[in-house]
Amino acid sequence: MNNAHTYFRPDSVGQAIRLAGERAPDFRFIAGGTDAMVNRFQGTDASSCLIDLTGIAEMKQIRLSADRMLIGALITLDELERATEVRAEAPLLAEAARAVATPVIRRTATLAGNLLCENRCIFYNQSEWWREAVGYCLKCNGDICIATGGKGGCFSKFASDMAVALISLGASVRLADKNGEQTVPLEDLYTGDGVQPRRLDPTAVLHTIEVPLGRGFRSVLRKLRRRQSLEFSSLTSAVTTDRHGSVRIALGGVDPRPILVTGTTADDPHTLIAKTVKKARIIDNDTYPRLYRKEMIGVFLQQSFEELG
Ligand SMILES: Cc1cc2nc3c(=O)[nH]c(=O)nc-3n(C[C@H](O)[C@H](O)[C@H](O)COP(=O)(O)OP(=O)(O)OC[C@H]3O[C@@H](n4cnc5c(N)ncnc54)[C@H](O)[C@@H]3O)c2cc1C
């Protein structure tokens, strides 16, 4: 087990970035710690410094404007599920939050932590002894992907259910780092490379999630997992339409990054479904077989389109 040698709790985003700049790359931001601390216990993160973001009050608010909802990155999944404005304006987010992990984890886990939690693989999320015994994999400095037997790439699964819901709603994220501020579509944060799944400056603090409003969204969420609680997703899908006829399909758990396919309500749903299935690089790194999960993408999306009419 790794113990942090240094711990900071800044009270502003600027201070967090400054501390990160001084310590990079040997530090880790933590929020709820439900992912970061598990990774430390499992020996896949050995940073000597922890920068705890939970003292930054400005990241704990939900604000509404005429055309968007601004959600502070430190809002917990439990708060998100219960917030009146979220239930009224973007019920998909409350539903997705309720489907994550367990009530105890949701009381600690934050929205940004969920969007940035580490990709998963049954050959990676194991103890150090286990990983050493099999000779390590590409994601932990080995030279082969144990799931595929190949050397071409790591296909650890994208794990965040909240990202799937937010991407289907067309959400963006506001980031601050040593170079300044930027707002990017959420899907642009993810690289598709299982070893380095996120495209972020090492000092970047994700402080706000921006959700568009007033577009007459209708959404359907589906999640496949072994148990209805505790378990990570083996496949999560969200389909959202708006009053202008836009369709956004997002998937998680079946590729190193979230899959996004866009279209319109005039498109043939079968074509959109086939395009989505084709994009998912599913491999056998989950407790459900690859072919079953692939088949279930079509089933979930078909059900979603039927429900949306
Ligand atoms: C048993 C179990 C079951 C789970 N099941 C699910 C599930 O079904 N679906 C699902 O989606 N998730 C699931 N999770 C994952 C869980 O949702 C995440 O662990 C949690 O959301 C992470 O939030 P956190 O605040 O604890 O993040 P932390 O663990 O504190 O941080 C996670 C990562 O994000 C970075 N980070 C955090 N906040 C910021 C920020 N504001 N700016 C920059 N970097 C930041 C950290 O450096 C770290 O790399 C499960 C977790 C467990 C332990």
The ligand as a MOL file (V3000), in Angstrom:
LIG
                    3D

  0  0  0     0  0            999 V3000
M  V30 BEGIN CTAB
M  V30 COUNTS 53 58 0 0 0
M  V30 BEGIN ATOM
M  V30 1 C -17.6340 -0.3680 -5.7680 0
M  V30 2 C -17.7110 0.7370 -6.7750 0
M  V30 3 C -18.7050 0.6860 -7.7350 0
M  V30 4 C -18.7880 1.6930 -8.6930 0
M  V30 5 N -19.7710 1.6280 -9.6520 0
M  V30 6 C -19.8560 2.6080 -10.5640 0
M  V30 7 C -20.8810 2.5860 -11.5500 0
M  V30 8 O -21.7430 1.7290 -11.5790 0
M  V30 9 N -20.8940 3.5920 -12.4670 0
M  V30 10 C -19.9800 4.6170 -12.4670 0
M  V30 11 O -20.0470 5.4980 -13.2990 0
M  V30 12 N -19.0050 4.6400 -11.5460 0
M  V30 13 C -18.9390 3.6730 -10.6020 0
M  V30 14 N -17.9620 3.7310 -9.6600 0
M  V30 15 C -16.9610 4.7940 -9.7620 0
M  V30 16 C -17.3440 5.9580 -8.9030 0
M  V30 17 O -18.4480 6.5890 -9.4610 0
M  V30 18 C -16.1460 6.8480 -8.8830 0
M  V30 19 O -15.2050 6.2220 -8.0500 0
M  V30 20 C -16.4570 8.2140 -8.3430 0
M  V30 21 O -17.4610 8.8560 -9.0620 0
M  V30 22 C -15.2040 9.0440 -8.3500 0
M  V30 23 O -15.5090 10.2700 -7.7240 0
M  V30 24 P -14.5610 10.7910 -6.5570 0
M  V30 25 O -15.0380 12.1420 -6.2240 0
M  V30 26 O -14.4720 9.8020 -5.4490 0
M  V30 27 O -13.1910 10.8640 -7.3630 0
M  V30 28 P -11.7120 10.6300 -6.8540 0
M  V30 29 O -11.4990 9.1930 -6.5580 0
M  V30 30 O -11.3740 11.6060 -5.8020 0
M  V30 31 O -10.9260 11.0510 -8.1830 0
M  V30 32 C -11.0290 10.2930 -9.3730 0
M  V30 33 C -10.0690 10.8840 -10.4180 0
M  V30 34 O -10.5010 12.1690 -10.8140 0
M  V30 35 C -9.4990 13.1530 -10.5570 0
M  V30 36 N -10.2640 14.3290 -10.1210 0
M  V30 37 C -11.3060 14.3290 -9.2490 0
M  V30 38 N -11.8790 15.5320 -9.2260 0
M  V30 39 C -11.1770 16.3170 -10.0820 0
M  V30 40 C -11.3250 17.6640 -10.5180 0
M  V30 41 N -12.3240 18.4520 -10.0690 0
M  V30 42 N -10.4510 18.1480 -11.4230 0
M  V30 43 C -9.4430 17.3740 -11.8950 0
M  V30 44 N -9.2760 16.0720 -11.5360 0
M  V30 45 C -10.1440 15.5580 -10.6480 0
M  V30 46 C -8.5860 12.5460 -9.5210 0
M  V30 47 O -7.2780 13.0310 -9.6380 0
M  V30 48 C -8.6470 11.0690 -9.8880 0
M  V30 49 O -7.7450 10.7970 -10.9340 0
M  V30 50 C -17.8680 2.7750 -8.6720 0
M  V30 51 C -16.8860 2.8370 -7.6740 0
M  V30 52 C -16.8160 1.8380 -6.7400 0
M  V30 53 C -15.7490 1.9290 -5.6840 0
M  V30 END ATOM
M  V30 BEGIN BOND
M  V30 1 1 1 2
M  V30 2 1 2 3
M  V30 3 2 2 52
M  V30 4 2 3 4
M  V30 5 1 4 5
M  V30 6 1 4 50
M  V30 7 2 5 6
M  V30 8 1 6 7
M  V30 9 1 6 13
M  V30 10 2 7 8
M  V30 11 1 7 9
M  V30 12 1 9 10
M  V30 13 2 10 11
M  V30 14 1 10 12
M  V30 15 2 12 13
M  V30 16 1 13 14
M  V30 17 1 14 15
M  V30 18 1 14 50
M  V30 19 1 15 16
M  V30 20 1 16 17
M  V30 21 1 16 18
M  V30 22 1 18 19
M  V30 23 1 18 20
M  V30 24 1 20 21
M  V30 25 1 20 22
M  V30 26 1 22 23
M  V30 27 1 23 24
M  V30 28 2 24 25
M  V30 29 1 24 26
M  V30 30 1 24 27
M  V30 31 1 27 28
M  V30 32 2 28 29
M  V30 33 1 28 30
M  V30 34 1 28 31
M  V30 35 1 31 32
M  V30 36 1 32 33
M  V30 37 1 33 34
M  V30 38 1 33 48
M  V30 39 1 34 35
M  V30 40 1 35 36
M  V30 41 1 35 46
M  V30 42 1 36 37
M  V30 43 1 36 45
M  V30 44 2 37 38
M  V30 45 1 38 39
M  V30 46 1 39 40
M  V30 47 2 39 45
M  V30 48 1 40 41
M  V30 49 2 40 42
M  V30 50 1 42 43
M  V30 51 2 43 44
M  V30 52 1 44 45
M  V30 53 1 46 47
M  V30 54 1 46 48
M  V30 55 1 48 49
M  V30 56 2 50 51
M  V30 57 1 51 52
M  V30 58 1 52 53
M  V30 END BOND
M  V30 END CTAB
M  END
